[in-house]
Amino acid sequence: MSRDPLLGTWTLQRKIALFVVSGLLLGVSTFGFLSLQALRQSTQNMLQDRLTTARVVANYTSEVLSRSMAELENAAQSISSNADLSQIASVMDSLPGIYSRSGISTRDIFLVSPSGKVLWSRREGGQLAGIEMASYPTVNRTLNEGVPTISGLVSSPQTQSPMVLLAAPVDVHAVGGMGALVVSIDPAKSSLSGFIQPIRLGATGYAEIVDQQGLVIARSQPGRPLAPFEQTDHPDRFAALIRADKPDQGVCHSCHQQQITGRGVFAFYPLPSSQASWGVVIRQSEGEALAATNHLKSRLLASGGLLIVITLGVVLVSTRETVTRVKLLKTAAQRMAGGDLDSAVPAKGRDEIGALAQTLDTMRLQLKSSYDQLEQRTKELASLLAISRALASSVDLEAMLRAALDKSVEVIEAADAAVLMLYDTQHGFFTVSYFSGLDSLREEGAAPVSRTP
């Protein structure tokens, strides 16, 4: 005996519900997967857009530094070709005006000897004269290698306040060696447009310039005011990216800024083609940066939920109607199996179920007809059996005739009476022997009739 499969014992309604739910889950899973891919693509596009912004700011900052260094190198060449200190002072006095046109505020300009000591300073009273500058890696490299350099954020030798040093090699005739022309820049007093091109990134977006030690050199609005020697978030990571000259983008759990709470997005791009080991960081809160993505997510969730509700509603209505009609057919079939062939099978609709109901009703009519015919044949056989028993059990001719006529009337439904006519071969005519059902016509004897050959 074979066992029924698992679904063989389930009702039609349960099977339909299973198939519908399976199809719905498949559809929802596909819809969810495609929606997730769209959201990921939207997030990636947003991060790529922030990275492009960081690259633009980095290129601008690199261009500003390159112009500043070019001006410093031009001044160094003028000094190298002129031994007159008065003319040297004139060249150095022109630098603050040149830098100010770029929004850069200079703090000190001084000439450093090959040994690293300040020979001449633009400050009144020579406050920096004799100060040792070789301890700064940037100045030391310029003195030793004869290349222009740009430092990160360093402290002033006198005030210990933050500054940035630009150094260019210069031939110092007074001491007969290669020295350096150094300009110290005050990031706090410099206009941010000198380093960071003005950008707008919503209410929480801002840009930072960081050096190779992870110190923040400049910050745009609406970032919080910059503290002296403030380290950026994840300084080691950005320092490694600057050394590797590699851009990056992503989402951090906390940007630790007053304007950004919780998760935030960032994009980092190192300064290209510059003597400065700096990088630009673009920051923004995740909620604001992903506002369009979150809006798309909400719309997708709402659309998916509405789709599920509509689908379930349609399936529920259609399933209920189908199952109800099938149950009616089941009930009609059970009535037929119980012997009720008089009740019609309800046939609704012109679909397959309606056609099945019409076919079942046709079968009912045919069965009823066959059953009626069979019942009639059964009555006839029963009557013949009764007549044969009457003939075998009685010698009374009139009783036998009465029994035969009564059974004949029972078998023939439309008959109201029956007559038995016996042919008299001796006299040549028929004689009415017996009437049944019409007693007033009962008689014996009749007009003779001619014999039919």
C-alpha positions as CSV (number, residue, x, y, z in Angstrom):
1,M,0.0,0.0,0.0
2,S,1.6,3.3,-1.2
3,R,1.6,6.2,1.1
4,D,0.0,9.5,0.1
5,P,2.5,12.4,-0.4
6,L,2.5,15.1,2.2
7,L,0.3,17.4,0.1
8,G,-2.1,14.6,-0.7
9,T,-3.7,14.9,2.8
10,W,-4.1,18.7,2.6
11,T,-7.3,20.5,1.7
12,L,-7.6,22.5,-1.5
13,Q,-7.7,25.7,0.5
14,R,-4.6,24.9,2.4
15,K,-2.8,23.9,-0.8
16,I,-3.8,27.2,-2.5
17,A,-2.7,29.1,0.6
18,L,0.7,27.3,0.5
19,F,1.3,28.0,-3.1
20,V,0.2,31.6,-2.8
21,V,2.4,32.3,0.2
22,S,5.4,30.5,-1.5
23,G,4.9,32.6,-4.6
24,L,4.5,35.8,-2.5
25,L,7.6,35.0,-0.5
26,L,9.5,34.5,-3.7
27,G,8.2,37.7,-5.1
28,V,8.9,39.7,-1.9
29,S,12.4,38.2,-1.7
30,T,13.2,39.1,-5.3
31,F,11.7,42.6,-4.7
32,G,13.7,43.0,-1.5
33,F,17.0,41.8,-3.1
34,L,16.5,44.3,-6.0
35,S,15.6,47.0,-3.6
36,L,18.7,46.3,-1.5
37,Q,20.9,46.4,-4.5
38,A,19.3,49.8,-5.5
39,L,19.9,51.1,-2.0
40,R,23.5,50.0,-2.0
41,Q,24.0,51.5,-5.4
42,S,22.5,54.8,-4.2
43,T,24.8,54.8,-1.1
44,Q,27.8,54.0,-3.3
45,N,26.9,56.9,-5.6
46,M,26.6,59.2,-2.6
47,L,30.0,58.2,-1.3
48,Q,31.5,58.6,-4.7
49,D,30.0,62.0,-4.9
50,R,31.6,63.0,-1.6
51,L,34.9,61.5,-2.8
52,T,34.7,63.7,-5.9
53,T,34.1,66.7,-3.7
54,A,37.1,65.8,-1.6
55,R,39.2,65.4,-4.7
56,V,38.1,68.9,-6.0
57,V,39.0,70.5,-2.6
58,A,42.3,68.6,-2.6
59,N,43.2,69.8,-6.1
60,Y,42.3,73.4,-5.2
61,T,44.4,73.2,-2.0
62,S,47.3,71.7,-3.9
63,E,47.1,74.5,-6.4
64,V,47.1,77.2,-3.7
65,L,50.1,75.6,-2.1
66,S,51.9,75.3,-5.4
67,R,51.3,79.0,-6.2
68,S,52.5,79.9,-2.7
69,M,55.6,77.8,-3.0
70,A,56.3,79.3,-6.5
71,E,56.2,82.8,-5.0
72,L,58.5,81.7,-2.2
73,E,61.0,80.2,-4.7
74,N,60.9,83.3,-6.8
75,A,61.7,85.4,-3.8
76,A,64.5,82.9,-2.9
77,Q,66.0,83.3,-6.3
78,S,65.9,87.1,-6.0
79,I,67.7,86.8,-2.7
80,S,70.3,84.4,-4.1
81,S,71.2,86.8,-6.9
82,N,71.4,89.9,-4.6
83,A,73.7,90.3,-1.7
84,D,72.3,93.7,-0.6
85,L,70.4,93.2,2.6
86,S,68.3,96.2,2.0
87,Q,67.0,94.7,-1.3
88,I,66.6,91.3,0.4
89,A,64.4,93.0,3.0
90,S,62.4,94.6,0.2
91,V,61.8,91.2,-1.4
92,M,60.8,89.6,1.9
93,D,58.5,92.5,2.7
94,S,56.6,91.9,-0.6
95,L,55.7,88.3,0.3
96,P,52.9,89.1,2.9
97,G,51.0,91.1,0.3
98,I,51.3,88.4,-2.3
99,Y,50.1,85.7,0.1
100,S,47.2,87.9,1.4
101,R,45.7,88.0,-2.0
102,S,45.2,84.3,-1.7
103,G,43.7,84.7,1.7
104,I,46.8,83.4,3.5
105,S,48.0,85.2,6.6
106,T,51.8,85.1,7.1
107,R,53.2,85.2,10.6
108,D,57.0,85.4,10.1
109,I,59.4,85.5,7.2
110,F,63.0,84.8,7.9
111,L,66.3,83.7,6.4
112,V,68.0,80.7,7.8
113,S,71.7,79.9,7.6
114,P,73.1,76.6,6.4
115,S,73.6,75.7,10.1
116,G,69.9,76.2,10.8
117,K,70.1,79.5,12.7
118,V,67.9,82.5,11.8
119,L,70.1,85.2,10.1
120,W,67.4,87.7,9.4
121,S,63.7,88.1,10.4
122,R,61.0,90.4,9.1
123,R,59.9,90.9,12.7
124,E,60.9,94.2,14.2
125,G,63.7,94.1,16.8
126,G,65.0,90.8,15.3
127,Q,63.1,88.7,17.8
128,L,63.9,85.5,15.9
129,A,67.5,86.2,15.2
130,G,69.7,83.4,16.4
131,I,66.9,81.0,16.9
132,E,67.6,77.4,15.9
133,M,65.3,76.2,13.1
134,A,67.1,73.0,12.0
135,S,65.0,71.1,14.6
136,Y,62.0,71.4,12.2
137,P,62.1,68.4,9.8
138,T,60.9,70.6,7.0
139,V,63.6,73.2,7.3
140,N,66.2,70.6,8.0
141,R,65.3,68.7,4.8
142,T,65.5,71.9,2.7
143,L,68.9,72.7,4.2
144,N,70.3,69.2,3.6
145,E,68.7,68.3,0.3
146,G,68.1,71.7,-1.2
147,V,64.5,71.0,-2.1
148,P,61.4,73.2,-1.3
149,T,59.2,71.7,1.5
150,I,55.9,72.3,3.2
151,S,55.4,71.2,6.8
152,G,52.4,69.9,8.6
153,L,51.1,71.7,11.7
154,V,54.0,72.7,14.0
155,S,54.4,74.9,17.0
156,S,55.9,78.4,16.8
157,P,59.4,78.6,18.4
158,Q,58.3,81.5,20.6
159,T,54.5,81.4,21.2
160,Q,54.0,77.6,20.7
161,S,51.0,78.4,18.6
162,P,50.1,76.3,15.5
163,M,51.7,77.3,12.3
164,V,52.7,75.9,8.9
165,L,56.2,76.3,7.4
166,L,57.0,76.8,3.8
167,A,60.8,76.5,3.1
168,A,62.7,77.1,-0.2
169,P,66.5,76.8,-0.7
170,V,68.4,80.0,-1.0
171,D,72.1,80.9,-1.6
172,V,73.1,83.0,1.4
173,H,76.1,85.1,0.2
174,A,76.7,86.5,3.7
175,V,77.8,83.1,5.0
176,G,78.7,81.5,1.7
177,G,76.4,78.5,1.8
178,M,72.9,77.1,1.0
179,G,70.4,78.3,3.5
180,A,66.6,78.5,3.4
181,L,63.9,81.2,3.0
182,V,61.1,80.2,5.4
183,V,57.6,81.6,5.7
184,S,55.4,80.7,8.7
185,I,51.6,80.7,8.0
186,D,49.0,81.2,10.7
187,P,46.1,78.8,9.8
188,A,43.9,80.4,12.4
189,K,44.0,83.8,10.8
190,S,44.1,82.7,7.2
191,S,40.9,82.8,5.3
192,L,39.6,79.3,4.8
193,S,39.2,80.0,1.1
194,G,43.0,80.1,1.0
195,F,43.1,76.4,1.7
196,I,39.6,75.1,1.3
197,Q,37.4,76.1,-1.6
198,P,34.0,77.1,-0.2
199,I,31.6,74.2,-0.5
200,R,28.1,73.5,0.7
201,L,27.2,70.1,2.1
202,G,23.9,70.7,3.8
203,A,23.6,71.5,7.5
204,T,26.1,69.0,8.8
205,G,28.7,68.7,6.0
206,Y,32.1,70.2,6.2
207,A,35.7,69.8,5.0
208,E,39.0,69.3,6.9
209,I,42.6,69.5,5.9
210,V,44.8,67.2,7.9
211,D,48.5,66.6,7.9
212,Q,50.7,63.5,8.0
213,Q,50.3,63.3,11.8
214,G,46.5,63.5,11.7
215,L,46.4,67.1,13.0
216,V,43.7,69.4,11.6
217,I,45.2,72.3,9.8
218,A,41.9,73.9,8.7
219,R,38.2,73.3,8.9
220,S,35.3,74.8,6.9
221,Q,31.9,75.7,8.2
222,P,29.6,74.5,9.7
223,G,32.3,72.5,11.5
224,R,33.0,73.5,15.1
225,P,35.8,76.0,15.8
226,L,39.2,74.5,15.4
227,A,41.2,74.0,18.6
228,P,45.0,74.3,18.6
229,F,46.7,71.1,17.5
230,E,43.4,69.3,17.4
231,Q,43.6,65.7,16.1
232,T,41.1,64.5,13.5
233,D,39.0,61.4,14.0
234,H,41.0,58.2,13.2
235,P,44.3,60.1,12.8
236,D,46.3,56.9,12.3
237,R,44.1,55.8,9.5
238,F,44.3,59.1,7.6
239,A,48.1,59.3,8.2
240,A,48.5,55.9,6.6
241,L,46.3,57.0,3.7
242,I,48.5,60.1,3.2
243,R,51.7,58.0,3.2
244,A,50.1,55.5,0.8
245,D,48.7,58.4,-1.4
246,K,45.4,56.5,-1.4
247,P,41.8,57.9,-1.3
248,D,39.1,56.3,0.8
249,Q,35.4,56.6,1.6
250,G,33.0,55.0,4.0
251,V,30.8,55.2,7.1
252,C,32.1,55.7,10.6
253,H,30.2,55.0,13.8
254,S,30.8,58.4,15.3
255,C,32.5,61.4,13.9
256,H,32.8,62.9,17.4
257,Q,31.6,66.3,16.2
258,Q,28.9,68.5,17.8
259,Q,27.1,68.7,14.5
260,I,27.3,65.0,13.8
261,T,25.9,62.5,16.3
262,G,25.9,58.8,15.7
263,R,27.0,57.5,12.3
264,G,28.5,59.7,9.7
265,V,30.0,59.4,6.2
266,F,33.4,60.5,5.2
267,A,35.5,60.8,2.0
268,F,39.3,61.2,2.1
269,Y,41.6,62.4,-0.8
270,P,45.3,63.1,-0.5
271,L,46.8,66.3,-2.0
272,P,48.1,65.4,-5.5
273,S,51.4,66.8,-6.9
274,S,52.3,68.8,-3.8
275,Q,55.3,69.1,-1.5
276,A,52.8,68.9,1.4
277,S,51.8,65.6,2.9
278,W,48.3,66.6,3.5
279,G,44.8,65.3,2.8
280,V,41.2,66.5,2.6
281,V,38.4,64.9,4.6
282,I,34.8,65.5,3.8
283,R,32.4,64.7,6.6
284,Q,28.6,64.7,6.9
285,S,26.0,63.0,9.0
286,E,24.7,59.8,7.7
287,G,21.1,60.9,8.0
288,E,21.6,64.0,5.9
289,A,24.0,62.4,3.4
290,L,21.6,59.4,2.9
291,A,18.4,61.4,3.0
292,A,17.6,60.6,-0.7
293,T,18.5,56.9,-0.1
294,N,16.4,56.8,3.1
295,H,13.5,58.4,1.2
296,L,13.9,55.7,-1.5
297,K,14.1,53.0,1.2
298,S,10.8,54.3,2.8
299,R,9.1,54.4,-0.6
300,L,10.3,50.9,-1.4
301,L,9.1,49.6,2.0
302,A,5.8,51.3,1.6
303,S,5.4,50.0,-2.0
304,G,6.4,46.5,-0.9
305,G,4.0,46.5,2.1
306,L,1.2,47.9,-0.1
307,L,1.9,45.2,-2.8
308,I,1.8,42.5,-0.2
309,V,-1.5,43.7,1.3
310,I,-3.1,44.1,-2.2
311,T,-1.8,40.6,-3.3
312,L,-3.1,39.0,-0.1
313,G,-6.4,40.7,-0.5
314,V,-6.8,39.6,-4.1
315,V,-5.7,36.1,-3.3
316,L,-8.0,35.9,-0.3
317,V,-11.0,37.0,-2.3
318,S,-10.2,34.8,-5.3
319,T,-9.3,31.8,-3.1
320,R,-12.5,32.1,-1.0
321,E,-14.7,32.2,-4.1
322,T,-12.9,29.2,-5.7
323,V,-12.9,27.1,-2.6
324,T,-16.6,28.0,-1.9
325,R,-17.6,26.8,-5.4
326,V,-15.5,23.7,-5.1
327,K,-17.1,22.9,-1.7
328,L,-20.6,23.3,-3.3
329,L,-19.6,20.8,-6.0
330,K,-18.3,18.5,-3.2
331,T,-21.6,18.7,-1.4
332,A,-23.6,18.1,-4.6
333,A,-21.4,15.0,-5.3
334,Q,-21.9,13.7,-1.8
335,R,-25.7,14.1,-2.3
336,M,-25.5,12.2,-5.5
337,A,-23.5,9.5,-3.9
338,G,-26.1,9.3,-1.2
339,G,-28.9,8.7,-3.8
340,D,-30.2,12.2,-4.2
341,L,-30.6,12.6,-7.9
342,D,-33.3,15.2,-7.8
343,S,-31.4,18.2,-6.5
344,A,-29.7,20.2,-9.3
345,V,-25.9,20.9,-9.1
346,P,-25.3,24.7,-8.7
347,A,-23.4,26.0,-11.8
348,K,-21.9,29.5,-11.5
349,G,-19.5,31.1,-13.8
350,R,-18.2,30.2,-17.2
351,D,-14.8,29.1,-16.1
352,E,-13.4,25.5,-15.6
353,I,-15.3,25.1,-12.3
354,G,-18.6,26.2,-13.9
355,A,-18.0,23.8,-16.8
356,L,-17.3,21.0,-14.2
357,A,-20.6,21.9,-12.4
358,Q,-22.5,21.6,-15.7
359,T,-20.9,18.3,-16.5
360,L,-21.7,17.0,-13.0
361,D,-25.3,18.1,-13.4
362,T,-25.5,16.4,-16.8
363,M,-24.1,13.2,-15.2
364,R,-26.8,13.5,-12.5
365,L,-29.6,13.7,-15.1
366,Q,-28.2,10.7,-16.9
367,L,-27.9,8.7,-13.7
368,K,-31.5,9.6,-12.8
369,S,-32.7,8.5,-16.2
370,S,-30.8,5.2,-15.9
371,Y,-32.0,4.7,-12.4
372,D,-35.6,5.2,-13.4
373,Q,-35.3,2.8,-16.3
374,L,-33.7,0.3,-14.0
375,E,-36.4,0.7,-11.5
376,Q,-39.1,0.2,-14.2
377,R,-37.4,-3.0,-15.4
378,T,-37.2,-4.2,-11.8
379,K,-41.0,-3.6,-11.4
380,E,-41.7,-5.5,-14.6
381,L,-39.6,-8.5,-13.6
382,A,-41.2,-8.5,-10.1
383,S,-44.7,-8.5,-11.8
384,L,-43.8,-11.3,-14.1
385,L,-42.5,-13.2,-11.1
386,A,-45.7,-12.6,-9.2
387,I,-47.8,-13.7,-12.2
388,S,-45.9,-16.8,-12.7
389,R,-46.3,-17.6,-9.0
390,A,-50.0,-17.0,-9.2
391,L,-50.4,-19.2,-12.3
392,A,-48.5,-21.9,-10.6
393,S,-50.3,-21.7,-7.3
394,S,-54.0,-21.4,-8.4
395,V,-56.4,-23.2,-10.8
396,D,-59.1,-20.5,-10.6
397,L,-59.1,-18.9,-14.0
398,E,-60.7,-15.7,-12.9
399,A,-58.3,-15.3,-10.0
400,M,-55.4,-15.8,-12.2
401,L,-56.6,-13.3,-14.8
402,R,-57.3,-10.7,-12.1
403,A,-53.8,-11.1,-10.7
404,A,-52.2,-10.9,-14.1
405,L,-54.2,-7.7,-15.0
406,D,-53.5,-6.1,-11.6
407,K,-49.7,-6.6,-12.0
408,S,-49.9,-5.3,-15.6
409,V,-51.5,-2.1,-14.4
410,E,-48.8,-1.7,-11.7
411,V,-46.0,-2.1,-14.2
412,I,-47.5,0.2,-16.9
413,E,-47.5,3.6,-15.2
414,A,-49.9,5.3,-17.6
415,A,-52.5,2.6,-17.6
416,D,-55.8,3.2,-15.9
417,A,-57.4,-0.1,-17.0
418,A,-56.5,-3.3,-18.7
419,V,-58.6,-5.8,-20.7
420,L,-57.9,-9.4,-21.5
421,M,-59.5,-10.7,-24.7
422,L,-59.6,-14.4,-25.5
423,Y,-60.1,-15.7,-28.9
424,D,-62.7,-18.4,-29.3
425,T,-61.4,-20.6,-32.1
426,Q,-64.6,-22.6,-32.2
427,H,-67.0,-19.7,-32.8
428,G,-64.5,-17.4,-34.5
429,F,-64.7,-14.2,-32.3
430,F,-63.0,-12.5,-29.3
431,T,-64.5,-12.5,-25.9
432,V,-63.8,-9.9,-23.3
433,S,-62.9,-11.8,-20.2
434,Y,-62.0,-9.2,-17.7
435,F,-61.6,-5.4,-17.2
436,S,-59.5,-3.8,-14.5
437,G,-59.9,-0.2,-13.3
438,L,-63.1,0.6,-15.1
439,D,-65.7,-1.6,-13.3
440,S,-68.6,0.0,-15.2
441,L,-67.3,-1.4,-18.4
442,R,-66.9,-5.0,-17.1
443,E,-69.0,-7.5,-18.9
444,E,-68.7,-10.8,-20.5
445,G,-69.6,-11.6,-24.0
446,A,-69.2,-9.2,-26.9
447,A,-69.9,-8.9,-30.5
448,P,-68.1,-11.4,-32.5
449,V,-65.2,-10.3,-34.5
450,S,-63.8,-11.8,-37.6
451,R,-60.8,-13.8,-37.1
452,T,-57.7,-12.3,-38.4
453,P,-55.8,-14.8,-40.6
